Amino acid sequence: MPIFEVVLPVEQQRLRIGTRVSPTARVHALHVRDLLAKALPEISMEIIPIETAAERRVGGFASLHGRTAAKRELDKRLLSGQIDLAVHWMKEVPSDSTVPEGITFGAYIRREDIHDVAVFRAGSPYRTLAELPPGAGVGVASVHRCGQLLRYRPDLTVHTTHGDADSQIDALDAQDEYEAVIVAHSEIARPHPPEDRAMQPLDLEMMCPPIGAAAIGVACRIDDVPLADLLYTIDDPLTRAHITAERTLQHGLRAHYDSPIAGHCWSLPDGRLSLRGLVFTRDGRHMVEVCEQDAGNRPTRLGTRVAAALLSRGVGALISH
């Protein structure tokens, strides 16, 4: 954390933090608010939920159009001065949409747990995916989970689910079509009783996360220097490097959140970066994997190298299929 004093002008003694309306998004915004409050406890802060037309439709935000529309709405409010900060869940920010002129990601918050979990229906006799009988149903809300799950258990029946993690778990308990859902552990915003529910953490070899998983980005206006200085105090350099490498990979593949890809960057003990990229068919029958390493200050070069290696092995056909 840098050592300098941040002083906001009088007109910014109240910060307006824009966010999406979902429970998970509100949790992220509150986390950002709390971090900023530690740096400037005398500043009042207001969370401003912003809903788009896509989110008002059932499953609307789950589409690529819905995610793009949500980001554009937050960008518009930020540029017009209706909000001072915009909080984004980075896995939902399309890498093929450039950051508008005048906006920058001033901070990436330290990444949370990136693992997925299999959450089983209350009262289910099963505790792990390996215990499920052939033909058992599992709900997933993303292509990257569908392909990897079917590669591990091609005999399972996959159901498409919608909504945030909490909504998917609620829907799981309300029916008997499938035994479990796979969601990101960091996206479960509230407890889910009863106690007889099983939750199985999934290792990264089995379920590689999507690009930008479990990372929060905070955007501000470039010309707002005092606020950019404030965000710098909560920025996590390692998370910034990891997200930069992953998003460069995604951009190089001309892919988006709904593409059958996954990617994860992490730091090695010696400070170097390691990036694993996967491209697979939606049925999990075919998968191409590349893992490369580079210097800790070269995340863009690393993402470009992994994307080039994957493209050289013909993954373009799998992505566009």
C-alpha positions, 0 to 999 in steps of 0.5 A: 500500500502506498504511503501518502495522504489522500485528500478529497476536495470539499465537493467529494466529501460524499462518494456515490458508488454505483453497482448492479442490483443483484445481492452478490453485486451489493456485497461487492459494493459494500466490501469496496465501501468498507475498504475505502472507509478505512482509508478515509473514515470521515467521508460519507459513502452511498451505494447506488444500485443500477438496474438495466432493462436486461436484468429486469427480464428473467435470465436477461443478465445471463446473456452476453448482451445483458452483461454488455448493457449493464457495463455500459449503463454503469459507464454512462452514469460514471461519465455523466457524474451521476456516480463517482465509482463503478464496481464491476465483477470482472468475469462479467466485463466483456474483454472485447468491449474497450473501456470508454475514453475517460474511464479507468480501472483505478483498483482491483480488489484482492481476489477471493476464493476462485474455486467452484463448489457443487451444492447438493439439494437439501436432503440429497443422499449424495455428497460428491459428484463422483457419487451421483448415479449415471443420468443424474441431473446437475445444474450449471449456468455457464458454458465453461462449467458445462464442458468441464463437468461433462469431460469429468462425468459424460454420463450426467444430465446437464440442466441450464440454470439462471440467476445468481448463486443464491437463486440457483440454490433456491431453485435447486431445493424447489424441484427434484429434476437435478441433484446439485448445482455448480456455482462459484463459492465466492458468489454465495452471498448468504447461508443456505440451511438446512444442515444436511446440505452437502457442498463439495469444493471442486479442485482447479484441475477439474473445474478451471474458473472463467476469466476474471473469476472472483475479482472486483474492479473499481472504475473511476473517471481518469480526470478525477485525480484525488479519487484515483489516488484513493483507489490506488491505496486499495489496489492489489498489484497481484490481482491486477497482474493476474486479471490483465493476463487472463483478459489478454488471453480472452481478447486474443482468442476473440472470446467472451463469457459465453465462449467455451473457454476457461483461464486462470493466472497465479503467481509462483513462489519466485514471483513469476506468473503462470497462466493456464488456458483451456478451450473445449467443446460444450459436450466436453469431448475435446479440450485443448490446454496450454500453460505458460510462464513469464516474468511477474511484470509481463502479464500482457505478454503472457496472455498473448503467448498463451492465446497464440499457442492455443490458436496455433492448435486450431481452437478457433473452430471450437470457439466458433462452433 
